[in-house]
Amino acid sequence: MATNPLLLGLAPTHPGEILREDLLPATGLTKTEIAQKLGVSRQTLHDLIAER
């Protein structure tokens, strides 16, 4: 459990949000290329980005 009072009550950041907001734009690659590099289907990547 978080001991930092500033973190109490905050939901953890979903990995899909990090991918969508930070990593995907920085790579300059298409979602298809990224899915191939990660070894997952485009649908799996899409679901992750959509935070499902």
Rosetta blueprint (number, residue, H / E / L):
1 M L
2 A L
3 T L
4 N L
5 P L
6 L L
7 L L
8 L L
9 G L
10 L L
11 A L
12 P L
13 T L
14 H L
15 P H
16 G H
17 E H
18 I H
19 L H
20 R H
21 E H
22 D H
23 L H
24 L H
25 P H
26 A H
27 T H
28 G L
29 L L
30 T L
31 K H
32 T H
33 E H
34 I H
35 A H
36 Q H
37 K H
38 L H
39 G L
40 V L
41 S L
42 R H
43 Q H
44 T H
45 L H
46 H H
47 D H
48 L H
49 I H
50 A L
51 E L
52 R L
